[in-house]
Amino acid sequence: MKKVLVATEKPFAPAAVAQIKEVLDKADYELVLLEKYSDSSELLKAIEDVDALIVRSDKVTKEVIDAAKNLKIVVRAGAGYDNLDLDACTAANVVAMNTPGQNSNAVAELAIGMAVMIARGNYNGKAGTELRGKKLGIHAYGNVGRFVGEIAKGFGMDVFAFDPFVDKGLIEKDGVNAVNSVEDLYSTCQYISLHIPSNEKTKKSIGYDLLNKMPKGGTLVNTARKEVINEEELLKLFAEREDFRYVSDIAPDCKDEIAEKYEGKFFFTPKKMGAQTAEANINAGVAAAHQIIDFIENKIETFKVN
């Protein structure tokens, strides 16, 4: 019997675990559950004899891969996969996958929700502003970006997008204005919803020169990764522009300085909340289970990332 380890320091909801187990049971696979572990040694021991691994934000390092004697596939239940050591997976002939699209709506709703919150002054009892009639720029028009555009249009926003990897015709087919450059996007829009991945090209790529192009009342909404922000330049912009606001699904390292100096101009979730809905929790976990079975039984590699 094939064994699938679900290793989650921050566990799936019980309903998600139940549905993952149901999918695996039907395929005659065994579910091995490791939840709320406090030390990596627990993961190293649990992974020794399993055929597949499902994680959330858990770090799958070379040490973890080396400890897995029978591992064939690891699936990150979510879109981002920077917590997986892809080189180690490839070297050990382990397929790495993500589950794109499964939590897209949850992340998009959070992005718009945080935009509403900061527009209304974090609900401080004072007059705020409305989103209707404002320009929203979507930086990276993937699954999440498309959902953000749909919701924003419902708010009556004028939506723009930049993504060099997506055909402009596909963007405009959704009723979204495709711009020619990232500079055009930031100089046009009061709100920017950020969805770029974190990699060697994008780390610290969002900095002063780009953000300072934003019109008065410029607001950056980050549901991507904190690493893509140049924090030193972010602080410089805060110091020079009283109108600038920043909301993020993960607090920057400089959060204490921002909190001390710029009250009312920021909001940071206490932990990464993008996929923290019951629906997304279930969707991503169940998708991961199906992908494991499809790969082991039929060698289907649709969402392979290494």
C-alpha positions in Angstrom: 0.0 0.0 0.0 1.3 3.4 -1.0 1.8 5.9 1.9 1.1 9.6 1.7 2.4 11.9 4.4 0.5 15.1 5.1 3.0 17.1 7.1 1.6 20.5 8.3 3.0 22.6 11.1 -0.1 24.7 10.5 -2.7 21.9 10.0 -5.4 21.7 7.4 -8.9 22.1 8.7 -10.4 18.8 9.9 -12.9 18.8 7.0 -10.0 19.1 4.6 -8.1 16.2 6.2 -11.3 14.1 6.1 -11.7 14.7 2.3 -8.0 14.1 1.6 -8.3 10.7 3.5 -11.5 9.9 1.5 -9.6 10.5 -1.8 -6.7 8.4 -0.7 -8.9 5.6 0.7 -10.6 5.2 -2.6 -7.2 4.7 -4.3 -6.2 2.2 -1.6 -3.5 4.6 -0.3 -2.6 5.1 3.4 -2.7 8.5 4.9 0.0 9.3 7.4 -0.7 12.5 9.4 1.9 14.8 11.1 0.4 17.9 12.4 1.6 20.8 14.6 5.1 19.4 14.8 7.6 21.5 16.7 10.9 20.2 15.5 12.2 19.2 12.0 13.4 15.8 13.4 9.7 14.8 13.6 9.3 15.4 9.9 12.6 13.6 9.1 11.4 10.5 11.0 7.9 10.6 9.5 9.1 10.9 5.9 11.4 7.9 6.0 9.2 5.3 4.3 6.4 7.3 2.5 5.8 7.5 -1.2 4.4 11.0 -1.3 4.3 14.2 0.7 1.8 17.0 1.0 2.8 20.2 2.7 1.5 23.7 3.1 4.2 26.3 4.1 6.4 23.7 5.6 10.1 23.7 4.5 11.0 20.8 2.3 14.8 21.0 2.5 17.6 18.9 1.1 17.8 17.2 4.5 14.1 16.3 4.3 14.5 14.9 0.8 17.6 12.9 1.8 15.7 11.4 4.7 13.0 10.1 2.4 14.0 6.7 1.1 10.9 6.0 -1.0 9.6 9.5 -1.9 8.4 9.9 -5.4 6.5 13.2 -5.3 6.0 16.2 -3.0 3.0 18.6 -3.5 2.8 22.0 -2.1 -0.9 22.6 -1.4 -1.0 26.1 -2.7 0.4 28.2 -5.6 3.7 29.4 -4.2 6.4 26.8 -3.9 9.5 28.7 -2.6 9.4 26.4 0.5 10.5 23.5 -1.7 14.1 22.8 -2.5 13.6 22.1 -6.2 17.3 21.3 -6.8 17.2 18.7 -4.1 14.0 17.2 -5.4 15.4 16.9 -8.9 18.7 15.4 -7.7 16.7 12.7 -5.9 14.4 12.1 -8.8 11.4 13.4 -6.8 8.7 15.3 -8.7 7.7 18.6 -7.1 4.2 20.1 -7.8 2.0 22.9 -6.6 -1.8 23.3 -6.8 -2.3 26.5 -8.8 -5.8 28.1 -8.7 -7.1 26.3 -5.7 -6.8 29.2 -3.3 -7.0 32.0 -5.9 -10.4 33.3 -4.9 -9.5 33.3 -1.2 -6.4 35.4 -1.9 -8.3 37.7 -4.2 -11.0 38.4 -1.7 -8.4 39.1 0.9 -6.6 41.6 -1.4 -9.8 43.5 -2.1 -10.9 43.3 1.6 -7.6 44.8 2.7 -8.0 47.6 0.1 -11.4 48.4 1.5 -10.1 48.4 5.0 -7.2 50.8 4.4 -9.5 53.0 2.2 -11.7 53.4 5.3 -8.9 54.2 7.6 -8.8 50.7 9.2 -12.3 51.5 10.4 -11.1 54.1 12.8 -14.4 56.0 12.9 -13.2 58.8 10.6 -14.2 59.5 7.0 -12.4 57.4 4.5 -12.5 57.0 0.7 -14.3 54.7 -1.7 -13.0 52.2 -4.3 -15.6 53.1 -6.9 -14.1 55.1 -9.7 -10.5 54.5 -8.6 -7.9 52.8 -10.8 -6.6 49.4 -9.8 -3.4 47.9 -11.2 -2.9 44.1 -11.2 0.8 43.3 -11.2 1.0 39.7 -12.6 -2.2 38.5 -14.2 -2.4 34.9 -13.1 -5.2 33.0 -11.4 -5.3 35.3 -8.4 -5.0 38.4 -10.6 -7.9 37.5 -12.7 -10.1 37.0 -9.6 -9.0 40.3 -8.2 -10.0 42.0 -11.5 -13.4 40.4 -11.4 -14.1 41.5 -7.9 -12.7 45.0 -8.5 -14.9 45.6 -11.5 -17.9 44.7 -9.3 -16.8 47.6 -7.0 -16.8 49.9 -10.0 -13.1 50.2 -10.3 -11.2 50.8 -13.5 -8.9 47.8 -13.8 -5.5 47.7 -15.4 -2.9 44.8 -15.6 0.7 44.1 -16.5 2.1 40.7 -17.1 4.8 40.1 -19.8 3.9 36.4 -19.8 0.2 36.8 -20.6 -1.1 37.8 -24.0 -2.6 41.2 -23.9 -5.6 40.0 -25.9 -6.5 37.5 -23.1 -6.2 40.3 -20.5 -8.4 42.7 -22.5 -10.9 39.9 -23.2 -11.6 40.0 -19.5 -12.5 43.7 -19.7 -9.1 44.7 -18.2 -6.8 47.3 -19.6 -3.5 45.8 -20.6 -0.6 48.2 -20.2 2.8 48.1 -21.9 5.1 48.3 -18.9 5.2 47.9 -15.2 6.1 51.7 -15.0 2.9 52.5 -16.9 0.9 50.4 -14.4 2.2 52.1 -11.3 2.1 55.6 -12.7 -1.6 55.1 -13.7 -3.2 53.4 -10.7 -3.9 54.6 -7.2 -4.1 50.9 -6.1 -1.7 48.2 -7.0 -2.5 44.5 -6.2 0.8 42.6 -6.2 1.0 38.9 -7.3 4.5 38.3 -8.5 6.4 35.2 -7.3 9.5 35.5 -5.2 12.6 34.5 -7.1 16.1 35.8 -7.8 14.7 38.3 -10.4 11.9 39.6 -8.3 13.4 39.9 -4.8 13.5 43.5 -3.7 12.2 44.5 -7.2 9.4 46.7 -5.8 11.1 49.8 -4.5 11.2 53.5 -4.3 11.5 54.4 -8.0 8.5 52.3 -8.9 6.3 53.0 -6.0 6.9 56.8 -6.2 5.4 56.8 -9.6 1.9 56.1 -8.1 -0.6 58.9 -8.0 -1.7 60.7 -4.9 -3.2 58.3 -2.4 -1.1 55.5 -3.8 -1.8 52.2 -2.0 0.2 48.9 -2.5 -1.7 45.7 -1.6 0.7 42.8 -1.3 -0.6 39.2 -1.1 2.5 37.8 -2.7 5.7 37.5 -0.7 7.4 40.1 1.6 10.8 39.3 -0.1 9.7 41.1 -3.3 9.6 44.4 -1.5 12.7 46.5 -1.0 12.1 47.5 2.6 14.8 50.1 2.9 13.3 52.0 -0.1 9.7 51.4 1.3 10.7 53.2 4.4 12.2 56.0 2.3 8.9 56.4 0.5 6.9 56.4 3.7 9.1 59.2 5.0 8.6 61.3 1.9 5.0 60.7 1.0 2.3 61.2 3.6 -0.3 59.9 1.2 1.3 56.5 0.6 -0.3 53.4 2.2 0.9 49.8 2.4 -1.2 46.7 3.2 0.3 43.2 3.2 -0.7 39.6 3.8 2.6 39.2 5.6 4.3 41.7 7.8 7.6 43.2 6.6 10.8 42.9 8.7 10.5 46.7 9.2 7.0 46.5 10.6 7.9 47.9 14.0 9.3 51.1 12.5 6.3 51.5 10.2 3.9 51.0 13.2 5.8 53.5 15.3 5.9 56.3 12.7 3.0 55.8 10.2 -0.2 55.0 12.2 -3.2 54.5 10.0 -1.2 54.1 6.8 -0.7 50.4 6.9 -2.2 47.0 7.8 -0.5 43.7 8.1 -2.2 40.4 8.8 -0.8 38.6 11.9 0.2 35.6 9.7 -0.2 34.8 6.0 -3.9 34.7 5.6 -4.4 34.4 1.8 -5.4 30.7 1.8 -7.0 30.8 5.2 -10.6 30.0 4.2 -12.5 26.7 4.6 -13.0 26.4 0.9 -9.4 27.1 -0.1 -8.1 24.7 2.6 -10.2 21.9 1.3 -9.6 22.7 -2.4 -5.8 22.7 -2.2 -5.5 19.6 0.0 -7.9 17.5 -2.1 -6.2 18.7 -5.3 -2.8 17.6 -3.9 -4.2 14.2 -3.1 -5.6 13.8 -6.6 -2.3 14.9 -8.2 -0.3 12.4 -6.2 -2.6 9.5 -7.3 -2.5 10.7 -11.0 1.2 10.9 -11.0 1.9 7.6 -9.2 -0.7 5.6 -11.2 -0.5 7.4 -14.6 2.7 9.5 -14.6 0.6 12.7 -15.1 2.9 15.7 -14.4 0.6 18.6 -15.2 1.7 20.8 -12.3 5.3 19.8 -12.1 7.5 22.7 -11.1 11.0 21.2 -11.1 
